[in-house]
């Protein structure tokens, strides 16, 4: 009777080349950016810029995926800062989803859409950027608090606070 070692689960290997990482992670990064900036074109531009930055520093980056996550989140933050400066102060803000009815939806149908992705997206858009980023990284990308803290450049405890406040803000908008 021969004893064979028990099979150990194999952890997914980190892509060995830049091209492999690009092919493996591009779609995931665009989806992340798309949730944070609400513009498909801007999301792709931000991700392309993040990959260009990574390519320039490829030899010096030990963990490329966390580098990409942070680059994409920072790119989204910069996008919001630029767009905020470009908007005029006289442009009205987003509608109050609790009181302003959607002109394309009639009466009781509005209540039936309370769990609609569009409503959630609009509610996320009303949150401060760091809260929105923390929620997206936690629940959409499914990252642990430590990774989120590294990406956002804050302490682990701050991540919990951002997530708590973000969820509270979503509840105020989604559940009037």
Number of C-alpha atoms within 10 A of each C-alpha: 3 4 5 6 6 6 6 6 6 6 6 6 6 12 15 8 9 14 11 11 15 15 11 13 17 16 13 14 25 21 17 22 28 19 19 25 20 15 12 14 11 17 24 19 16 25 28 17 15 21 24 12 14 19 16 10 12 15 8 10 13 10 10 19 16 15 17 20 25 20 21 27 25 19 22 25 18 13 16 15 12 11 11 11 9 9 9 9 9 6 7 7 8 11 12 12 17 11 9 9 13 11 7 6 11 10 10 8 9 13 11 9 12 13 10 11 10 11 15 15 13 18 20 23 17 19 17 13 19 16 21 24 28 26 23 20 24 18 11 13 16 12 14 13 19 13 18 27 20 16 21 19 13 12 13 16 11 16 26 18 13 18 22 15 17 23 16 11 19 20 12 13 19 15 10 9
